[in-house]
Amino acid sequence: MSLSTPIVTDTLVSYPDGALVSSGTVLHVEPLPDGRAAVVLDRTAFHPVDPVWPDQPADQGTLTVAGVSHPVLDAVVGATDGTSLFVGDAPVRTGTDGWVFVVCHLVADATGIEPGSAAEIAVEPDGRRALSAGHTACHLASLALNESLAALWTKEVPRDGRGNPNFDQLAIEESRILPNGSLDTYRIGKSLRKKGFAAAELPGVLDEVTATANALLAGWVASSAPVAIARTGEGLGERRTWRCELPDAVVEFPCGGTHLTSLGELSGARVSLELETVDGALELRMRTTAS
């Protein structure tokens, strides 16, 4: 649908700072083919799904306008070129110059929600906390996996923030953040073997790799290291970076999700590893559980 009034700035987002409530103004209401509507505000605490890298699900919660509370069924990143709004299907990546990026709150019935209306956002706290715990543990697990696999590399490859070969970056195929956990899938095919990964040795040392990763995770959780999201601005399209002050290194990842503020908020984190042959290549699945 064409925009009657152009949206000229990104949605200002406060979820990177841990906010659960926000006040804003309705900028646009977009009817969707399935009967729902996408409501765009000037600012929000609601975390949306980014279709380009949909690892973390959207928050759960409500949008209240004129005293009427509307359950938010989903939230996705939208983009506009100044004339049309693309709801979850933008032809460009979030942050692309010349585009404006917004949070689209999807509601079943937008009756009474008009541009210019004041709106209140309330995020369900338990769901946010569970996904934040899962996302923080997921990043830790990737670092632990990198170190536990370091001995299997025979060539020099890019390294992570702790100086280990970055298996996670080189082999990741899919990542899914779950409540209090995550599931990461890695493909170990010809390309990774050519880079120097000794794939044939992995099945024989999988138990040792798992034990090493879990020992690292236990030590990091016990350190209660601080966690923060650094960002260049408040807009949805601005770059955001996860930062954790581990005992042996400060590590950073580009990340658009939500997180805990300290590893002390966890009582534990563990991984389990599974190997399977899929389409002629090894597939490693890492399940992370945070408590």
N, C-alpha and C positions, 0 to 999 in steps of 0.2 A: 504493500500500500504506500502511496506517496504521502510524504509528510506535509501537513498543512502549514506547520511552523517548523523550520529546521532545528534540529538538536545540534548545538555548536560546540559543546564541551562533553568530555567523558563523564560518566557517572562517578561521583566522588564516593569512594568505598572506605568503610571503617572496619570491616571484618579483619583486615590484616593486623589491626591493633587489638583484636579480641572483642570488639563491640558486639553486643547482642541486641541492642535497640538503637533506633535512629529516627529522626524526624526529617521529612523532605517534602518536596512539592511535585505533584504529578506533571510530567512534561508531555506525555503522549500515551494514548491507549490504542493498541493495535489488535483488531479482531483477527483471529486465526481460523484456518479452514476447518479445524475440528470443533469449533464452537467456543473454545476458550479465548482468553484475551491476554495480551502481553502488556503489562503496565510498566512504563519507564518513569523513574523518579530522578531528581537531580542528585540525590545522595541516598545511600543505603548501607545497612549493616549486613545485608543478605549475601551469602556467598553463592555465586552461580556456577554452573558447569560451563567450561570452555570446550566447545566441540573439537578444537584442534588437539587438545591433550586432556581428554575427559577423565582424568584419574580420580578426582574427588567429587562425590555427588553434591548436589545442592543442599543448602540448609533446609530445614523444615521451620515453619512459622506462619505468621499472619501479617497481612497488610490491612490497616484500618483507615478508612476514610469516612468522614461525617458520622462517626460513631458506629459504623458498620464494619465488622471484622470479617475479612475475606481470607480463608486458608490459601496459602501460596502452594499450589500443586507442584510447581517446579520453578527453577530459575536458570536462565541460560544467558550467555554472552550474546549480545546483539551488536550490529555495526551499521552505521549509516554513512553514505557518501554525500549527505546533505539533501538528497531528494527522496530516497527510499530507505526503509528500515529492513534489514535482514535479521530475522529472529532465529539465532542458532545455526544459520547456514550462510554466513558471510563468505565472500569469495577471497578474503584476505585474512592473514593471521592477526591476532590481537596485538595492537601496538603499531600497526602499519601506518606510516605517515600519510596524512591527507584524509584519514578516516576518523570517525568518532565512535567510541566503544561504550556500550551501555549495558546495565543489568536489566534484563527483561523478567519481571515477576509474572508468572503465569497463574491466572485465576479462572475459576469456572464461570463466573458471572461478574462482569464489570459494570453492571447497572449502578449509577450514582457516582462512578469514578470519572471525573472530568479533568481535563488539563487545567492547571492552576489550583487544584484542590490540595489542601494540606494532607499529608499521609504519615502514618506511624508504622514503623516496622518493628516486629518482635520476633526474635529467633528462638526456637526451642533449645534451651541450654544443654540438656543432656545429650541430644543428638550432636550438637556442635562439639561438645567436649569429647565424645567418642570418636568422631572423625578427626579431630585435632590430634588426639592421642595416636590414632592409627597412622596419620601422616607423619608425625614426628618420629614414630618408631620405624616407619618405612625408610626414611632417610638414614637413620642410624643403621638399620639392617643392611642397606646398600654399602655403607662404609665397612661394616664388619665382614660382609661377603667379599669385598675387594681384598681386604687383608688376608682372609683365610684362603683365598685362591692365588695369592701372589706367587707362590713357589711354582705354579704351573705355567708361568709365562717364560718363554725362551727368547723373546725379542723385546726391544724397548717399545712401549706404547704410551699414550697419554696417561698421566697419573692424577689421582684424586687429591683432595686437599690435605690428606695425611701422607701423601707421597707413595701410595700404592698403585699398581696398575689398575686402571679404571674399567674393570670388567663390566660393572653396572652400565656405564655410559656406552661401551662398545657393543654390548650384547642385548640390551633391553629391547623387548618386543612389545610388551604391554605392562602397564602398572595400574592397579585398581586399589584405591583407598577404601577400606571397609571400617565399620564401627569397631574401634579398638583393634585394628589390624590392617593388613594389606596382603595383596597377592601380586607378585611380580613374576613375569614370564620372560625367560632369556633363550635366545636361539644360538646354538653353538654349531655353526655350519662351516663350510669351506673357507669363507671369508675370515672368520675368527681364527681358524687354524693357521691360515696363511700369515696372520698377524703374530703368530707365535704362541697361541694357547694350546697346551697339551691336552686336548679333549679326551684322548684315549685313556689317560690316567685318572680322569675325574671319577668314574664309577668306583674305583678301588679306594679312593680317599674321601668319599662323600661323608661318611660318618665323622671322620676327623675334621673335615671342613665345617660341618655343622657344630661340632663341639667347640671349635675355635671361635666361630662367630658368636655363639651363645656366651662364651666366657667374656669376650669383648663387650657384648651388650650388657652383661651383668655389671661389669666394672664401670661402664659409662653411666648407667642408671644410678649406681651408688654414688657417683660424683656429684649428682644434682646440678649438673652444668646448666648455665642459663641459655635460653633459646630466644631468638628475636627475629622479626621480619624487618629488614631494612628496605626502604623504597625511595625512589627518586621524586615521588609526588603522590597526591591522593587519588588521581584519576585511575580508572579501571585499566587503561592501556599502558600505565607506567610500569617500569621494570621493578620487580620485587625479588628479594633475595632472602632465603632462609639462612640463619647464622647460628651456629652452636659452638660454645667455648669448651670443647672437650679438653681433658687434662693434658693431652699431648699436642694439640693443635686446634686452632680456630678454623672451622670448615664452613663453607658457604655453597649453597645451591640456588640457581634460579628457581623460583617457586611461586605459584599463584594461589596456593591453598591456605588453610588455617592450621595453627599449631598451638601446642602448649607453650608456656613461658619458661619452663624449667624442666629438666629431666627428673627433678625431685617430685614432680606430679605423677610420675610413674612408680609403681611398686616393682615392675619387672617388664622385660621384653625378651621374647624368644623367637627363633626361626626354626622351621623344618624345611628340608630340601627334598625334592623328588626329581628323578631323571626319567625321561621317556624319549623314545625315538619317534619323531614326527616328520614325515615326508623326507626321509633320508638324513635328517639332522637331529642332533641331540637337543632336547628342550629341557631346560632346568626351570623348575617352579619353586619359588621361595614364598612360603606362607609365614607372615610375621604376626605375632600376637602380643598386644600390649595390655598390661593390667595396672 
